[in-house]
Amino acid sequence: MPSSAVNSAPLRLIYIHGYVEDPSIFDNLIPLLPADNVLNLNLQDEFAHWNPDDKTVNVSSLAAYLAKNHQITAADVVIGHSMGGYIAANLKAQTGCGAVLISSYTDPAKVITPIRSVGLLKYLVNWGVIQSSGFANYALKKYPFDQSRTLHKGLIGNMVAQPKRFIYQQLRVLMAKPDVPPAPADVRIHTRPDNVLRYPDEPFHETPGDHFNLVYHPEEVAAPILAYLATRVQAGV
């Protein structure tokens, strides 16, 4: 295909949500960004279609599947929240796409968790501990941010209700060793108050709010993304 035809195609923005989230996490952000060509993925649907051998699931194998299934290339920009940003960075490593990370990471050590063993997590899921009412009540009681408390409660409800297999698959994406190291993000957007992730060592755009800044402060989150997209247009990407 001639390069002029490629450059004339509308920029495609691909959104990837985080652990136990769904595409609605982007509802306040999407209207603030270009909307000519948008793909807002639902990871539960993607895993159902993929149906992988769970032992092979990690962020790299998921990124490879998404790249093939949705023909993701260097012409695309992937915008990910939380775990979705980690997927975006791995998609960039495999396809050269743009990667925008919102309240996200490229180093799994930034995830605030007492358990990093994939094997132990598998047992905790199979035994029903991760989705138990006791664990849910503990998470709700310990949540520190009033602004996003209602949203967090809904996500805990998702965690309890989602299929065990999908919970385990997501935990493997978060914690299993990747086959391909993630690429550096093009844009990092983060808040310092965050009980899910430690803030990045790399430079980042700081916004108000907490881990869910894209929901409650979408204008501040959109600003550095729009600036980055403008540089891509100027560069003819």
N, C-alpha and C positions, 0 to 999 in steps of 0.2 A: 504493500500500500504506500503511495507517495507520502512524504513527510508532511506536505501541506494538508492532506486529508486528515492525518493524525492530529496535527495542531489545531485544525478547525473543529474537532470534536469537542463537545462540552466536557469540562473537567468532571471526573467522577469522584465523589466523596463517598467513602465506605465507612460506616459506623459499626463499631463492635463494642458491645456492652461488657460489663464485668460479671464476677461470680454472683450467682443467684439473682442477677438483674435480668431485665428484658429490654427490648428496643425502646420502650417508653422512657428510659432514663435520659434519652436525647431530645425529648419533646420540646423543651424550652430552648435548646441550642440550635436545632436544625433550622428554624425559621430565620435565624440571624446569619446564616451562611448560605453560599450559593446552592441553589436547589434544582438546577437544570438536569442533573444526573446524580441521583442519590440511591445508595443501597444500604439499608439499615438491617443488619443481619440479626437473626434470632438463633443463638447458639444451640438452644434445645432442638430446634428444627434441623440445624446443620448436623448435629451429632446423630439424630435419628436417621437422616439421609445417608450419612457416612457409614454408620454402624461398624466402627473399627474394632479390632481386637484390643480390648482395654489395656493389655500389657504394653501395647505400642504407643499409647497416647502420651504425648507431651506437647509443649507449645510448638515445637518444630513440625511434628507430624500434623497437628491441626492446621498450622499455617500452610503447609504444603497442600493439604486437602482444599482449603479455602481458595488458595491461589489457582489451583486447577479448576475447581468447580465454578468459580466466578471470573476466571480469566483475568486475574489481577496482574497488572504490569507496572512498569515505572511511570506510566502516565497517570496512575491513580494516586489518591491521597487517602490513607486509612487513619481514621480518628478513633482512638480507643479510650475508654474509661476504665481505670483500675486494671483488672486482668485483661480487658480488651486492648489496653495500650501495650501490654507485654506481647500480646499477639501481633499488634501492629508493628512493633519493632522486629519481630521475627519474620513477618511478611516482608518488611523492607530488606532484611538480610537475604531473603530468597528471591525477591522480585525487583528490588530497587525502587519500590513505591515510596511516596512520602509517608512519614510516620509522625502523627501528632499524639502525644501522650498526655492525658488529663488525669491527674491524681493517680499516677501509674508508676511504673518502674521498669528497669532492664536488669536489675540485680535482685534475684529472689530473696536475698538476705534482707532487703528492705521491707518485706512483708512481716508485720508484727504478729507472731504466732509462737506458741510454746512447742508446737509439733511440726517437724519438717520431714519426718520419715513417711514416705509414700506407703510403705507396708503397714505401718501403724495406722495411718489414716484409713486405709482400706478396711482394717478390722473395725475401727470406730464407726465407719459407715455401715458395714455389714451388721454390726451389733446394735445399730440404731441409736448410738450415742450422739452422733452429729445432729440428728434430726429429732432428738428427744425433747419433750416439753421442759425438762430440767435445764438442758443446755440453752434452749430458746429463752427461758425466763432469766437465766444468768446473763445472757447477752443483752437482753432488753434492760435489765437492771443496771448493768455496768455502762450503758451507752452514755457518753458525756455531753452530747450536743443537742440543745433544745431545738434549734432551727430545723434540723433534719430528723428529729425523733420519729415523726409519723412515717416518713419514708423508710427509715431503718426498720421500724416495726413491720412494714409491708414486706421488706426483703427477708426478714426473719421468717415471716409467714411463707414466703416462696421457698426458703431453705427447707422448712418442715414438709412442704407439699410436693416438692419436685421428686422425681423418681430417684431411688438410691443410686442406680447406675449413672445417671447424669450428674449427681453430686460428686461421685467418685471420679468421673471423667474430668470434671472441672478442677477438682483438687489435684489431679495429675497434671493438668495444664499449668496450674500454679506452682507445683512443687517438683515434678519429675525433671530430671536433668535433660536439657534440650540437646538435640543432635547438632543444631546449628546455633552458634552464639548470636544473640540479638544484635542488630545494628544500632548505632547511636540514633536517638530521636532527632527529628528536625525541629520539633517544638515540644518543650516540656512545660506543663501548666500545673501548679501545685499550690496547696495551702500549707502553712506550718502546723496549724491544729489539724491533726489527722490521727485517728486511732487505728487505722487499717495499715497505713504505710508510713515509714520514716521518710522525711523529705529527701530529695535527690542530692547527691554530691555534685552533680553536674549543674551548670547554670539553668535556672528555670524562671518562668514568669509567675510571680506570686499573686494570688487573688484572695479576696475575703472568703470567709466561709470555712467549710470543713471538707471532708472527703467527697461530698456531693456538691461541690462548687458549681458544677455545670447546671444543676437544677435550680439553685437559689441565687446564683450570681452569673447568669448566662452571658450578659453583656461583657463582663470582665473576662470571661473565658473566651468569648468569640474574638475579642480584639487582637490578641497575638496570632490567632489562626488566620484571620483576615489579612493581617500583615504578611504572614508567610505565603498565603495563596497569591497575594499580589506579586511577591518576588518570583514565584513560579511562572506567572503570566508574563512578567517582564523578561524572564529568561527564556521564554518560549517553550517551557516544559509542558 
